[in-house]
Amino acid sequence: MNTDNMSFAGEESYRLESVKKQFSSVFGNTADLAVVSVDVGHYKGLLCYLTTMTNTDFIIEHVLKELTLSEHKEPVSMDETFHLLETVHYAALKHETLVDLDKVMDKIVLGNAAIFIDGFPKVLVLEVRTLNSRSIDEPTTQNVVRGPKEGFTESADTNMSLIRRRFNNVKLRFEKFELGYMTHTAVYMTYLDGEVEEHILKQVREKLNGSQIDSLFDSGRIEEMLHSKGKGVQLFPTVYNSERPDAICSCLIDKRIAIIVDGSPFVLVVPSLFSDFFKSPEDEYQWIVIGIFSRCLRYFAFILSLIVPALYIAVTSYHQELVPTILLTSIAAQREGIPFPASIEILLMEITFEILREAGTRMPRLVGPTISIVGALVLGEAAVQAGVVSNINVIVVSLTAISGFVAPIYTFGSKVRFFRFGMIILASVIGLYGLVLGVAMLMVQLTRIESFGVPYLSIFSRWDKRRVT
């Protein structure tokens, strides 16, 4: 907050009337500012706080009742009175002593209460922020059949407690940062001391301290900032995110760093590897063979969602000799009367599906399923009956769409959809050669990507002792 460094200087600045005027000039006529005249022992004082950032009942019960210092009948000096407030009456509350008014106002904006004594050059700031937040519910993403049902909320304090409850370990560290020069959002870097490589910790600290963003309301706002530049183009996400405490704790054990943003239920993890986006927390809660099979199935579904439409275009338009005669005859019979080539037909269906997916996501919850049913069933069936698309096209697009949703992390699936269109265009131009070229380019880029010095595909290859397992 810019208050032109209004520190207390001169006896007049300590007077309550002067303090009231400065608060009025900075906060204006905002309705949620409470400036209450109180008796602090035998002296006049002020209690200042924002009603929208604190609990009024808590203020009355735990702050106002202690201000009178009623057990001390004899007058004491201002220094002794202030010392009693710090060491006796508010010893159980987190507090600090400030002398700069601009810092005091910044603390009040964050949900603290300030106690002024008339003519005394120190201010006692109490941490009394007790905001209502969403209760701990089941995560909306990364659903599991067996496993914990708790998910992160928008409260950073709640999220840190969910991690701390699972980590009864003195090595667990929370480092606080403030990002956004307009919002002053609290951001916490979480890690296990002595487990994470120092050069990675240093890089993350530098990125957080060097942030120049104006506002921060969700962890997605700093996800791009945390992306490592590496050697290649960042075609895939290099920052893992989850709203499951057990998944984040597993990453901490694996020598990662978690980033908690106040106001966001999604916690970020760096460094992240390609394999992280195919893991589900449930893999660790069931028979290891089933877990491995499920993970392999996700890799296979990823490949299907990436190349199936392009492969269909390539073999039906350029390489019919690769298709069995009976199947080729069936495809030709279905495509009879279709006015578009296979490439245009696939693109139309893919774009239509993306529109339906976006509409189903943005529509109100009660209307979304209706849009999906009407779009997927009625519109798809009508398009086939009208001869605009073929049945085999609907099968290909449906298989591709379902496979794309197998990845546990939503942000990873969105990148796959983007690459799928690139593969379709390449296959439409030069057939299988284009598909092979696209896959080769993708693999080359994947081998060049790094996340804070860790190779993106390190799980598939050997590398030095810094390996994140």
C-alpha positions, 0 to 999 in steps of 0.5 A: 500500500502506498502511503508515502512512508507515513512512519510515526515521527514527532509527538503529534503523529502519536496522537489518536486524532492524527492517526484517525485522519491518516486512516481516513485519508488512506481508506476513505469512506470505506464501510468495512473499516472499524476505528474503535476508541478503547481504554488501554489500561489507564490510557486512551487508545484505538482498535483498528481492523476491517470487519470484512477480514475478521470475525467481530465475535472473535474481536469482542471475545479475545481482543476487547476484553483484554484491553482494560487490564482490569487486574492492574489497579495501580497506574502503570507507564505506557511502556509497562502497559504495552509490555503487558499487552505483548507478554500477558494479554495477547501472548497466545495470539500471533503478534508483532510490534510496528512503528511505520504506519504504512506497514500497519495499514498493510497488515490491517488489509491482510486481516490483522487488528492494530492497537494504538495508545495515545502518544505512544510510538509503537503499534501492536498488530494482532493476527486475528484473520478468521475468514469463512472458507469453503469446507473440505470436500471431495476433489472435483478432479483426480477422482478415485474409488479408493483413497482419501476423499479430502481436497484442497480449498481456497484457504492457504492455511487450510491447505497447509494444515492438510499437508502438515497432518499427513507429514508429522515431520520436523523437516517440512518447511513453509516459506512465505512470499507475497506476489502481486503488487496490487493484491499482495497474495500470500504464496507458500513454497513447501518442501522437505528440508535437506531432501530437495536440491539447493540449486532447485530451491534457489531457482524457485525462490528467484522466480517467486521473488522476481515476479512482477505480476500485478494481481494473483487470484489463482495458481494458474496465474504463476504457472507460466512463470514457473515453467523452465525454459530448457532447451526446447519449446515447452509443448507440454506442461512442466508444472504439475498441479493437483487438488489432492493432499495425498498426491502433493505429499507423495511429490514432497517425498519424491524431493519436489517443491509444492507451491500453495497460493492463497485463494486457489484449491490447486497446488503446483509442484516443480520439477515435474516430469512427463510421467507425472501426468499419467499417475493417479493417487489410486495407483498406490492404493491397490495391487501393484499389478493393477496400478501398473496396468492402469498406468500403461493403459493411460499411455496407450490412450494418450497415443490413441488420442494423438494419432487415431484421427490422423492415421484414419485420414492417412490410410483412407486417403493415401495408403488404402493398401494397408487396410484389409479389403473387407474393412476398406469396402465397408468404409467405402460403402459408408462414405458413399454420398459424403460430400467432404474428403476424409480430412475435412470430415474429421476436422468438422467433427473434431471442431464440433466436439470441441465446441460441445465440450466447451459449451458443456463446461461453461453452461450451468451445472443443471443445463450442461448434461442436457447440452452433452446429450443433445450434442452427442446423440441427437446432433451426431445421429442427425449428421449421419442420417443427413449424409454429412459424416459417416459412421466410421468418422463418428467412431474415430472421433468418439474413440479419440475424445474418450481416450483424451480424457483418460489423463488424470491431469486436465491441463495435460489433456488440453495440450493433447487436443492441440497437437491432435489438430497438428497431426491431422493437418500433416496427415492430410497433406502427405499421409503417413509420412506426415504422421511419422514426421509429426511424431518424430518432431514431438519426440525430439522436443520432449527429449529437449525439455527440462524442468528446473534442470531435470530432463522431462523424460528422465523416468525413461532414461538414466541420469545423475543423482539429482534424479526425481523418482 
